[in-house]
Amino acid sequence: METYNETQIGEKLKTLSGWSFKDNAIEREYNMKSFNEALGFMVRIGLFAEQMDHHPEIFNVYNQLKIRIYTHSVNGITKLDFDLATKIESAYKGYELKE
């Protein structure tokens, strides 16, 4: 699996709102309306990840989620990471409209 270099990662991040590259992973934080909404979104992300057999780090404190994605098997950023981030962003649009 091909890993992206920092220049390629920077270019791809331009297509994802709020995502950044830090400590060899792409990451984003989300603030939801409540713990229940954050937990529901986290479960939804988990279902996407399981379908893709690609598992991000997800941290939750009350209504806040922090998501870090990288491809563990190659210890870098790949197309799979951006595919998952794109799915997460699409799912978040539904929550964003409620705010």
N, C-alpha and C positions, 0 to 999 in steps of 0.2 A: 504494500500500500504506500503510495507516494505521500510524503509529508510536504507541507507548504513552508516556504521560508518567510521571514518577517515581511518582506515586500509584498508577497502574494497574500499573506494574512491581512495586511493593511488594506489592500485593494478589496478583498472580499468583505471586510468589516464595514466598508462604505455602504454596503447593501443592507446592513442590519442596524437598526436604530438602538442606541444605548449599549451595544456590546463593545468590549475592549479586549486587548491582548495583554495578559499579565501572568508572569510566572509559568510560562509554557502552556497556557490554557486560554480559551476565550471565555469571557464571563459577563454576566449581567445581573443586576439587582432589580427586583420588582417590589413595589409597595402596593398591597392590596387593601381592600376596605376593612377586612376583618381576618381573624385567624381561620375561620371556616372557609373563606374565599381563598386564602393562601394555601390551605391544606388541600382544597379541591383542585386548585391549579397544579399543585405539586403531584397529586395523584395522576392527573391528566398527563403531565410530563413523563411520569414513570411509565405510563402505558405506551406512550410514543417510544420511549427508550427501549422498552422490552420488545416491542415489535421490530425495532431496528437492531436489536441485540447490541445496543450501545448505551452505556450507563454513565450519566453525568454525576458530578458531585452536587448535591442539593442541600442547602442549609436553610433552616426555617427558624425565625424568632417572631412570634406573634403574627403580625400581618406582613412580614418581610421575607422574601425569598432571595437567596443568592445562588446562582447556578454557574458552575464551572464545567467546561467541556474540553476534553482532549482525548486522543486515541491512546489508551493505555498500552496496547500491544506494540506500538511503534514510538511511544513516548514523544508524541508530537501532534501537530494539527493536520487533519486530513479533510477531504471532501465530506466524510461522514459527520464530522463535527459541525460543519456549516449546514449540512442537511438537517441535522437535529435542531440546531439553533433557529433555522428558518421555520420548522414545524412549530417550535415553541412560540416564536413571534406571531405566527398566524393564529395560534390558539389564544394568545394574549389579547388580540384585537377585540375579541368578544368581551373580555373583562374591561378593557380600556373604555369601551363605549358606555359602560354602565357608570363610570366615574363622573 
